[in-house]
Amino acid sequence: SDLQKQEELGELLQPLIFVLLVLCSVLLYFKVSLMDPGFVKPEEEVKEGEDKGQGVVIPQIPGDIKLRRCGYCLVKQPMRAKHCQLCQHCVRRYDHHCPWLENCVGERNHPLFIVFLSVQLVVLLWGAHVAWSGLYFEQSWEWLQHNIFLLVSFLLIFIFTIVVLLLLVSQLYLISCNTTTWEFMSSHRISYLRHSELENPFDQGIILNLWRFFC
């Protein structure tokens, strides 16, 4: 492959960058999967957080919608929070529970989740290029025996690249609209969206939405 040729020639810059990117993606995976996604604290701490401006109620949302108490963990849920039965906690600005991470994606780890997907996509695309560069095509059984590992690797990388790309694009679209996966999929069941005059009362324009999410 290209990386192997560069290594044999003593040109270690690109192989080193590739290894560092792989290492970075692994570290990001563990960071996002192990960190607190934004679990709702006990009621008195939630109230204190709201007093500091963390739980902002958008003016367009009807005033008769009150914060409700979770029927599972008995905390008063802030706006946009949802209880995850797999994590056994209510999560602020709940997006979804990721089975690959075995953790929720919420207010605290959502930006880092997007960074993880972006780094993972770069690694997969580069890995696909490396696998393809090592293939030379011949119609023989001996060729298949020598290249079966690279072929399987390329197919797996291609499949995961499509999955990660679609997930990243869909996430960036939802972020640009200031909505979550849960709100997008279940808007008909969420009281503050079902009773709102606007389709998405949290949308403040693409630039401001992206700025508030990442910055």
C-alpha positions in Angstrom: 0.0 0.0 0.0 1.0 3.7 -0.2 1.7 3.9 3.5 3.9 0.8 3.4 5.9 2.2 0.4 6.4 5.5 2.2 7.6 3.7 5.3 10.1 1.7 3.4 11.4 4.8 1.8 11.8 6.4 5.2 9.1 9.0 4.6 7.3 8.6 7.9 5.2 11.8 8.0 2.0 10.4 6.4 2.1 7.1 8.2 2.6 8.9 11.5 -0.3 11.2 10.8 -2.5 8.2 9.9 -1.6 6.4 13.2 -2.2 9.6 15.2 -5.6 10.0 13.6 -6.5 6.4 14.4 -5.4 7.0 18.0 -7.3 10.2 18.2 -10.5 8.5 17.0 -10.1 5.8 19.6 -9.5 8.3 22.4 -12.5 10.3 21.3 -14.6 7.2 21.2 -13.8 6.4 24.9 -14.2 10.1 25.9 -17.7 10.4 24.4 -18.8 7.0 25.6 -17.6 7.4 29.2 -18.5 11.1 29.8 -21.6 12.5 31.4 -24.0 13.3 28.5 -25.9 15.8 30.6 -27.7 13.8 33.3 -30.3 15.9 35.1 -29.3 16.6 38.7 -31.7 16.5 41.6 -34.5 19.0 41.6 -32.8 21.7 43.7 -29.7 21.7 41.5 -31.9 21.8 38.4 -33.7 24.9 39.7 -30.4 26.5 40.5 -29.2 25.8 37.0 -32.3 27.3 35.5 -31.8 30.4 37.6 -28.4 30.8 36.0 -30.0 30.7 32.5 -29.3 27.1 31.6 -32.9 26.2 31.1 -34.2 29.0 28.8 -37.8 28.8 27.8 -38.4 30.1 24.2 -41.1 32.8 24.2 -43.0 31.2 21.3 -43.7 28.1 23.5 -47.2 28.4 25.1 -46.9 29.5 28.8 -49.2 26.8 30.1 -46.7 24.1 29.4 -45.0 23.3 32.8 -41.9 21.4 33.6 -43.0 17.8 34.4 -41.7 15.3 36.8 -40.1 12.2 35.4 -42.1 9.1 36.2 -38.9 7.0 36.4 -36.2 8.9 38.3 -38.6 11.5 39.8 -36.7 14.6 38.9 -38.3 17.7 37.4 -37.3 17.6 33.7 -35.9 20.8 32.1 -37.1 21.7 28.6 -35.8 19.3 25.9 -34.8 16.7 28.5 -35.8 13.0 28.2 -35.5 9.9 30.3 -33.3 7.2 28.8 -34.4 3.8 30.1 -31.1 2.2 29.1 -29.0 4.7 31.1 -31.7 5.1 33.8 -31.3 8.9 33.8 -32.9 12.0 32.4 -30.6 13.6 29.9 -30.5 17.4 29.1 -31.1 18.2 25.4 -31.5 14.5 24.7 -30.6 13.5 21.1 -30.4 9.7 21.1 -29.0 6.7 22.8 -26.1 5.5 20.7 -25.7 1.7 20.8 -22.1 1.9 19.4 -21.1 4.1 22.3 -23.4 2.5 24.9 -24.1 6.0 26.1 -26.6 8.8 25.4 -25.8 11.7 23.2 -26.9 14.8 25.0 -26.2 18.4 25.9 -22.6 17.8 27.2 -21.1 15.3 24.8 -23.1 16.1 21.6 -20.4 18.5 20.2 -17.7 16.0 21.0 -19.7 13.3 19.3 -19.7 15.4 16.1 -15.9 15.8 16.3 -15.6 12.0 16.8 -17.7 11.3 13.7 -15.7 13.8 11.7 -12.3 12.3 12.7 -13.7 8.8 12.2 -14.9 9.7 8.6 -11.4 11.0 7.8 -9.8 7.8 9.1 -12.2 5.6 7.1 -11.7 7.5 3.9 -7.9 7.4 4.3 -8.1 3.7 5.2 -10.2 3.0 2.1 -7.5 4.7 0.0 -4.8 2.7 1.7 -6.6 -0.6 1.1 -7.3 0.3 -2.5 -3.7 1.3 -3.2 -2.6 -2.1 -2.1 -4.8 -4.0 -4.5 -3.6 -5.2 -7.9 -6.2 -7.1 -9.9 -5.7 -10.5 -11.6 -8.2 -13.2 -12.4 -6.6 -16.1 -10.5 -7.2 -18.0 -7.3 -3.7 -17.2 -6.2 -4.4 -13.5 -6.5 -7.6 -13.9 -4.4 -5.6 -15.7 -1.7 -3.1 -12.9 -1.5 -5.6 -10.1 -1.5 -8.6 -11.5 0.4 -7.7 -9.5 3.5 -7.4 -6.2 1.6 -10.7 -6.9 -0.2 -12.6 -7.7 3.0 -11.0 -4.6 4.7 -12.0 -2.4 1.8 -15.6 -3.6 1.8 -16.0 -3.2 5.5 -14.4 0.3 5.4 -16.7 1.2 2.5 -19.8 0.1 4.5 -18.8 1.9 7.7 -17.9 5.0 5.6 -21.4 5.2 4.2 -22.9 4.8 7.7 -20.7 7.4 9.3 -21.2 9.8 6.4 -25.0 9.6 6.6 -25.0 9.9 10.4 -22.7 13.0 10.3 -24.7 14.7 7.5 -28.0 14.1 9.3 -26.6 15.3 12.6 -25.2 18.5 11.0 -28.6 19.1 9.4 -30.4 18.8 12.7 -27.9 21.0 14.5 -28.3 23.7 11.8 -32.0 23.6 12.5 -31.5 23.6 16.3 -33.4 20.4 16.8 -32.5 16.9 18.1 -33.0 13.4 16.7 -35.6 12.7 19.4 -37.5 16.0 18.7 -37.3 15.4 14.9 -38.7 11.8 15.2 -41.2 12.3 17.9 -42.5 15.9 17.6 -46.1 14.7 17.6 -45.6 13.3 21.1 -43.7 16.2 22.7 -45.9 18.7 24.4 -43.8 21.8 23.9 -43.6 21.1 20.2 -47.2 19.8 19.7 -48.7 22.9 21.3 -46.3 25.4 19.7 -47.5 27.7 16.9 -44.1 27.2 15.1 -42.9 23.9 13.6 -39.6 24.4 15.4 -39.7 27.1 18.1 -35.9 26.7 18.9 -34.7 27.6 15.4 -32.8 30.9 15.4 -31.2 30.7 12.0 -28.4 28.4 10.7 -25.5 30.7 11.7 -26.7 31.3 15.3 -27.7 27.7 15.7 -24.3 26.4 14.7 -22.6 29.1 16.8 -24.5 28.3 20.0 -24.0 24.5 19.5 -20.3 24.5 18.9 -19.2 27.7 20.7 
